[in-house]
Amino acid sequence: MKTRSLLLVLAIVASVLSFAKFSHCESRQWATPDQYVHACYSDIPALFGERGLDKGTWAFSSGDKSVEYPVITGAIMWLTAKITPQSEFRASAYFNINALYIATLFVLCILLLYRITPQFAYLSVLSPAVIASLYINWDLWAIISMIGAIYLFDKGEYKWSAAALGLSIATKFMPAFLLIPIALILWRKRELQIAGQYIAITATTWLAINLPVILTTPQGWLRFYELNLSRQSDWGSLWYSLYLLDVNISALNIVALIGLLTAFTAFALYVLELIEPPTLASVAFIVLATVMILSKVYSPQYILWLTPLAVMAMSSAKDLPAFWIWQGSELIYHIAIWQHLATVTGARFGLPATWYAAIALIRIAACGYLIFVLVRRALKAGSHRSESVREFLFQSGSAYP
């Protein structure tokens, strides 16, 4: 059997295995704390009723009860509810329809990933944490357009890549941070005009999708952005783990922002230290993983974002030990988060807060270790610049007065 066909079969099998994991909760109608005890919680049926989608309410028309997602995700949630037939178990039907779409997207993501990195694409379908997380949320709608944007960028199809990235940002905001490596790569290539065009197309695509909702239901549209600015430390994050261990950080937004700016500065220096401009595929994981580590929430389904990016960043089998250490930590965390929530929601057994916090920090450390391994490998593999960063900046300044 050809590799591509084998990957297709494995992706379908992974989708079925993941669905089987969630089927227990469906059979119990997502009762609490049972859905946490059996680690099969999903946002999909939970928000179906909580956001009025079961009544046909437009996703952004309920003010502070609107969906807490960008426009395309909200529209998908609403449209799927519209085609869900009326029945006694309508929430289950809604989940199953969404699961079918998500499984299809997962298979397409794997096939696209094979085109980018045929050597390591198999890792995404063998990841236990990915299989365990497929149907938690609608993330794959944004992930496939993000992968497409990376693929097109590295092929030099900048206009189509920018449009795909704008589409992805309008689905989930996280891919917006890819504009940082994109700008740095194009700067290294002395293609500042293309960089400006890329950002303009991305922004125009995003605005064209968002503007109708901004004009018609502005309060509902704004809810996602207000929630992310005002939220305190939340599940999975570095900051929440420290809080559970009695390490309180005041002015969290400022501290997190300083952390991000420091990380982005270090990343920029790293890109400038490479002899050749890197591909977007080779550095996208470093950027998004760093953002997730330093953000105020680090959800279990973020593994769906990071695994394909990590696979794209790998170029040597020597990276595999770090990859599997990280994946193992993600699987342990996947169990830990639900068992801790079982405790919080009244289960007779579960995981205490201190143990949960420790496992969350191990997960973050493992992700940081993979970043370190990828950066070290790139610098050791003959990629260290012979000239200094200062020299490059001077040359760039002379080229672009």
N, C-alpha and C positions, 0 to 999 in steps of 0.2 A: 504494500500500500504506500502511495506517495505521502511525503511528509505533510503536505497541505491537506490532503484528505484525512490523514490520521488526526491532525489538529482539529479539523471540523468535527470529527466523531468525538474526540475528547472534550471539545467545548460543549457539545450537546449533552454528553454524559454528565459533565460538571453542572450544567444548568438543571438537569433532572435531579441530581443528588442534592443540590441546593434547595430545590422545590420540595423534595422529600423532607428535608430538615424543617422547613416552615409549615409543612402540612399538619403537624401536631397542633400548632397554635390555631390553624384554621379550623380543625375539627373541634376545638374547644372555644371557638369564637373569640380568641385572643383574651381570655380571662386573665386577670391579674391576681396573684403573682405567678400563676402557672406559665405565662408567656416568657417570664424572666427565668424561672427555674429551668425551663427547657430551651432557653437561648434561641427563641424563634420570634422575638418581637419584630414588628415591622411598622414603620410610619404610615404605610399605604392604607390599611384599614382604619388605623387610629384617626388619621386626618380626614378620612372620608366623611365621618360623622361630625367631628369636632369643628370643621371649617364649613359646614353646611353644604358640602358637595353632594350629599345624598338627597338634598332637596332641590338640586339644580341651580343653586346660588353661584353666580359668577365668582371666580376665585379671589377677585380683588375688590368686591363691592361691599364687604362687610366691615370696613374700617379696621379697628384693632383686632377683629376676628378673621381678617383675611389670611390667606396662606402666607407663610413666612419664607417665600421663595421668589426668585426672579420670574420674569414674565412668561418665558416659554415653559418652565416647569409648572407654573400655575395653570397655564392654558392646557397643558397635557393632563393635569389632574382633573380639570373641569370637563374637558372633552371626553376623557375616559369614563367619567361619571355619567355623562350624557348617553353613552352607548351601553351602559350597564343595565340589563333588564331588571324590572321590578320583581322582587321575590322576597321570601322570608329571610333568606341568607344573602341579602344584596351586598353586604360588606365583603363576603367571601367571593362573590362573583366579581366585584370591583378589584379585589386583590388578584384573582386569577387572570383577568384581562391584562392588568398591568404587568403581571409576571410573564405573560406570553411575549409582550413587547420587550421587556427587559432581557429575556432569554435570547430573543432575536438580536438585540443590540450587542449582547455579550459575544455571540458567535461572530457577528460582523467585526467587532473590535479585535477578536483574535485573528481573523483573516487579514485585517489591515495591519496588525502588529507583525504578522508573518512577512508581509511585504517590506517592513522596515528592518526587522531583525530576525531573519529565518533561523539563525543559530539558537536563539534563546526564547523564541515565542512560546515554546512549550511550557515555560515556567509559569505563565499566567493561568494555564488551565490545570496545573498541578498544585497550585497554591491552596492549601486547606482554608486559610483565612479568607481568600477571595470566594471560594465556594460557599463558605459559611455566611457571607455577607451580601450575596447578590440581590436579594429582594427586600433589603431593609428600607431602601429609599429609591428615588428616581435618578440617582447620580449618573447612571450609564447614558442617559440622554445627552448629558453634557460631555461625558468622557469620550464618546465616539467622535464628536466634532472637534474636541481638543486634539485627539490623536491624529485626525485628518489634517488639522491645521499644522501640526508638527511635521507630518509627512510631506505636505505640500511646500512648506517653508524650506525644508532641506533639499527639495527638488528644484528650488528656485522659482516656484509658482507663487510669488509673493502676494499678488492680488487675491487669488483664490484662498490662500492661506489666511489672509487678513479677514476675509469674509467669514471663513469657517470659525476663526477665533472670536469674531464678534458674535456669531451665533452661539458659541459655547458660553461666552460671558453672559449672554442674555438668558441662558438656561441655568447656570450656576456661576457665581461670581468668581470662584477660585482661579479659573484660567486667565483672568486679567493680569495676574502676576507674571505670566509668561512674556508680557511686553518688556520686562526688564532684560532678560537674556536676549530677546529679539533685538532690542535697541543696541545692546552691547555688541552683538555679533555683526550687525550691519555697520556699526561704527568701526569695528575692527577691519571690515572689508572696504572701508572708505565709501560707503553707500548711504550717505546721510539723506539724500533726496528720497531714496527708496524707503528709508526708515520713516521719514515724514509721511510718505504716501501710505505706508503700511498702517501706521497709527490712525491716519485719517479714515481709511477704509474700515478699520475695526470699529472706530468710534461711530462712523456713519451707519454701519450695519446694526450696531447695538441700539443707536438712537431710533432708527427706523422701526425696530421691533418694539421698543419701549414707549415711544411717543404716544401712540393711541391710548395706552393704559394710563400714562401720566396725565393726559388731558381729560380722560373720562372718569377715572377712579384714582385720583392722586393720593389720597390717604392710604388706600389699600396697597398701592404701588410702593409707597414710602416705607411701609411696615418692615419689610425685609432689612432695609438699610438702618432704620432706627433701632431695630432689635439687635443688630450686630454691633452698633456703636454703644448701646446702653447696657448690653448684657454683662454680667459679672463672669468670673471664671466658671467654666462649665465642664461637663463630663469629659474625661480623657486628657484634659489639658495639663501642661506643666504647672500652671498657676493653681488649678483646682487640687492637684495632687499635693502641692506644697501647703495649701490651705487645710487639707485634711490632716496634714502632719503638723498643724499648728504654726506654720510659717506664713504669716499674714503680710501681704504686700499692698501698701497704700498706693493710690494713684495708678491703678493697674493699667489703664489705657495708655498712660504716658510711658510706663515701664515697658509694656509690650511693644509700643511704637519705637522706642529707643532700641530695643532688642532687634526689631526688624531692620531698622536703618543700619545698625551695626553689621548685621548679617549681610545685607545687600551690598554694603561697602566692601566687605571681605570677598563677596562673590565677584564683584566688579574687578577687584585686584587679581583674583584667580583667573578670570577670563583674559585679562591683560597680560598675565604671566605665560600664557600659552603661545608657542611659536606660531601656530596657525589658528585662525578663528574656529572655535568648536562648532559642531552641529547643534541644532536646537535639541535634537533627540538625546544628545550626550549630557546636557546640562539641565534639562527641564525638571528631572527628579530632584536635583540639588535644590532648586529654587522652591518648588512646591512643598517638598518635604520640610524645608526650613520654615516656610510660612505656617505649615500645619503644626510643627513643634512649638512655635512661638505664639500661636493664636490662642484665643480664649476658649476654644472648644476643639477637641480632637476626636471626632466621632469614629465609631468602629468601622463604618463603611468607607472611611477615607482610604482604606487598603485597596479599594477598587480603583482609586485614582493613582495611587503610588506604585502599585505593582507593575502595570504596563510601562510607566515612566522609568522604573528601575530596570526593567528588562531592556528597554531601549538604550539605557545608559551603559549597559554592560558590553564589554568587548573582549573579555578574557574569562576563561574558566576559573581563573584565580579569584574572581569576584564571587564565586558561588558560595563559599563558606559564609561570608558576611551576609549574602542574600538570604540564606536559609536560617541563620541566627536571627535575623530580623523577622522573617516569616514565622519562625517559631514563637517569638515574643508576641507577634500579632495574634496568633492563635490562642496563646495563653490569655492575652488581654481580652479577646473576644468572649472567652468563658468567664473571665473575672468581672467584666462590666455587668453582665446579666445576673451573675450570682450576687453581686453587690446590690443591684437594683431589687433583686428578690428580697434581700434583707430589708431594704428601705421600705418596700411595699408590704411588709408583714409576713413574709414566708417564715416557716419554723426553722429554717437553716439558710445559710448563705455565706457571703464573704464580708468580714468586717472592714470598716473604712480604711484602717491603717494598711491592711494587706492589699486592698484595692489600690490605694495610693502608691504603694511600693511596686506593684506590678505595672501600673501606668508609667512610672518613672523608668522601669526596666525597658518597657516598650519604646519610650522616647530615646533612651540611651542606645538601644539596638538600631533604631533608625539613624541616629547621629553617627553611629559606627559605620553604617553602610555609606553614608555621605563621605565620611573620612576616607574609607577605602577607595571609593571612586575618584576622589580628588587626588589622593596620593598616587594612585595608579596612573592617572593622566599626567601628573608632573614627573613621575619616574620613567615613563615610557618615551623618553626623548622629547617630551613636550615642553620642557622648561626653556624659557626664552634666554637667549644669549645676551640680549640687550636689556636694560633696566626698564621699569615702568615709566620712569621719568623721561627716558629717551623716546619711548613710544609716544607719550603725551606731547613731547616737544615736536616730534615729527607730525603728529596729527594736527597740532596747532599751526604748523607751517603749511600743511596741505589745505587747511580750511581756515583762512584768516578771518 
